[in-house]
């Protein structure tokens, strides 16, 4: 599987594929839509400044095409957590499913002397390992923390680091070069699929309402919108009134290893 920790995830997928099968549940949900703009207020104990979005009326997606940019993430939150639910087939093994939690936090900080927006992405998952001839999993034994920094004035990606902790032991941090990150409108990534703050410069089309159940709850009339990344990958969002983030979004991710990999991000909470 290809992502910022591609080696580790590829090993994980191979190990799990030997013994597990499954399918993804595509339960949808209902969030609302707003244009986020950020201003800095308050200082955290880590020396960074919390990002406080400007208060502005919610802009709810309606029927028809939204035009660009599509406003599917609102300003009234500083962090959001999703369950990343993945299904994939790695021949000759049958299709299987696995999931983990992923939380993204946003704050104002400093990167090499330049004011920067700091995104901290924490992925928490079970750690699989062989004991004799049996595969066991240490609950939440694998934690990956990625810190990404964007220029506060231009929003240009400046660089960052990734650190893995396995069963309490941390590996040395790996640098993320400034040239590595691509625009979130271009194609889905592994982490978060998309960065969950700000607008997306794609067109979304209203597809009606559906009932969606995710860890955060059940939304009986979630509004469904579909669109495409610039590389042609389709993406679907479900939004609900009063919630500043999509309650669910999902897409096939051809950049992962295996056949027909599919990801579904299901809301767990925000604040």
RANOR-V952992 format. One record per residue. N is the residue number from 0. SS is DSSP state (A for helix, B for strand, O for the rest). Layout:
BEGIN
n:N ss:SS
n:N ss:SS
END
This chain:
BEGIN
n:0 ss:O
n:1 ss:O
n:2 ss:O
n:3 ss:O
n:4 ss:O
n:5 ss:A
n:6 ss:A
n:7 ss:A
n:8 ss:A
n:9 ss:A
n:10 ss:A
n:11 ss:A
n:12 ss:A
n:13 ss:A
n:14 ss:A
n:15 ss:A
n:16 ss:A
n:17 ss:A
n:18 ss:A
n:19 ss:O
n:20 ss:O
n:21 ss:O
n:22 ss:O
n:23 ss:O
n:24 ss:O
n:25 ss:O
n:26 ss:O
n:27 ss:O
n:28 ss:O
n:29 ss:O
n:30 ss:O
n:31 ss:O
n:32 ss:O
n:33 ss:O
n:34 ss:O
n:35 ss:O
n:36 ss:O
n:37 ss:B
n:38 ss:B
n:39 ss:B
n:40 ss:B
n:41 ss:B
n:42 ss:B
n:43 ss:O
n:44 ss:O
n:45 ss:O
n:46 ss:O
n:47 ss:O
n:48 ss:B
n:49 ss:B
n:50 ss:B
n:51 ss:B
n:52 ss:B
n:53 ss:O
n:54 ss:O
n:55 ss:O
n:56 ss:O
n:57 ss:O
n:58 ss:O
n:59 ss:O
n:60 ss:O
n:61 ss:O
n:62 ss:O
n:63 ss:O
n:64 ss:B
n:65 ss:O
n:66 ss:O
n:67 ss:O
n:68 ss:O
n:69 ss:B
n:70 ss:O
n:71 ss:O
n:72 ss:O
n:73 ss:O
n:74 ss:O
n:75 ss:O
n:76 ss:O
n:77 ss:O
n:78 ss:B
n:79 ss:B
n:80 ss:B
n:81 ss:B
n:82 ss:B
n:83 ss:B
n:84 ss:B
n:85 ss:B
n:86 ss:B
n:87 ss:B
n:88 ss:B
n:89 ss:O
n:90 ss:O
n:91 ss:O
n:92 ss:O
n:93 ss:O
n:94 ss:O
n:95 ss:B
n:96 ss:B
n:97 ss:B
n:98 ss:B
n:99 ss:B
n:100 ss:B
n:101 ss:B
n:102 ss:B
n:103 ss:B
n:104 ss:B
n:105 ss:B
n:106 ss:B
n:107 ss:B
n:108 ss:B
n:109 ss:B
n:110 ss:B
n:111 ss:O
n:112 ss:O
n:113 ss:B
n:114 ss:B
n:115 ss:B
n:116 ss:B
n:117 ss:B
n:118 ss:B
n:119 ss:B
n:120 ss:B
n:121 ss:B
n:122 ss:B
n:123 ss:B
n:124 ss:B
n:125 ss:B
n:126 ss:B
n:127 ss:B
n:128 ss:B
n:129 ss:B
n:130 ss:B
n:131 ss:O
n:132 ss:O
n:133 ss:B
n:134 ss:B
n:135 ss:B
n:136 ss:B
n:137 ss:B
n:138 ss:B
n:139 ss:B
n:140 ss:B
n:141 ss:B
n:142 ss:B
n:143 ss:B
n:144 ss:B
n:145 ss:B
n:146 ss:B
n:147 ss:B
n:148 ss:B
n:149 ss:B
n:150 ss:B
n:151 ss:O
n:152 ss:O
n:153 ss:O
n:154 ss:O
n:155 ss:O
n:156 ss:B
n:157 ss:B
n:158 ss:B
n:159 ss:B
n:160 ss:B
n:161 ss:B
n:162 ss:B
n:163 ss:B
n:164 ss:B
n:165 ss:B
n:166 ss:O
n:167 ss:O
n:168 ss:B
n:169 ss:B
n:170 ss:O
n:171 ss:O
n:172 ss:O
n:173 ss:B
n:174 ss:B
n:175 ss:B
n:176 ss:O
n:177 ss:O
n:178 ss:O
n:179 ss:O
n:180 ss:O
n:181 ss:O
n:182 ss:O
n:183 ss:O
n:184 ss:O
n:185 ss:O
n:186 ss:O
n:187 ss:O
n:188 ss:O
n:189 ss:O
n:190 ss:O
n:191 ss:O
n:192 ss:O
n:193 ss:O
n:194 ss:O
n:195 ss:O
n:196 ss:O
n:197 ss:O
n:198 ss:O
n:199 ss:B
n:200 ss:O
n:201 ss:O
n:202 ss:O
n:203 ss:O
n:204 ss:B
n:205 ss:B
n:206 ss:B
n:207 ss:B
n:208 ss:B
n:209 ss:B
n:210 ss:B
n:211 ss:B
n:212 ss:B
n:213 ss:B
n:214 ss:O
n:215 ss:O
n:216 ss:B
n:217 ss:B
n:218 ss:B
n:219 ss:B
n:220 ss:B
n:221 ss:B
n:222 ss:B
n:223 ss:B
n:224 ss:B
n:225 ss:B
n:226 ss:B
n:227 ss:B
n:228 ss:O
n:229 ss:O
n:230 ss:O
n:231 ss:O
n:232 ss:O
n:233 ss:B
n:234 ss:B
n:235 ss:B
n:236 ss:B
n:237 ss:B
n:238 ss:B
n:239 ss:O
n:240 ss:O
n:241 ss:O
n:242 ss:O
n:243 ss:O
n:244 ss:O
n:245 ss:O
n:246 ss:O
n:247 ss:B
n:248 ss:B
n:249 ss:B
n:250 ss:B
n:251 ss:B
n:252 ss:O
n:253 ss:O
n:254 ss:O
n:255 ss:O
n:256 ss:O
n:257 ss:O
n:258 ss:B
n:259 ss:B
n:260 ss:B
n:261 ss:B
n:262 ss:B
n:263 ss:B
n:264 ss:B
n:265 ss:B
n:266 ss:B
n:267 ss:B
n:268 ss:B
n:269 ss:B
n:270 ss:O
END
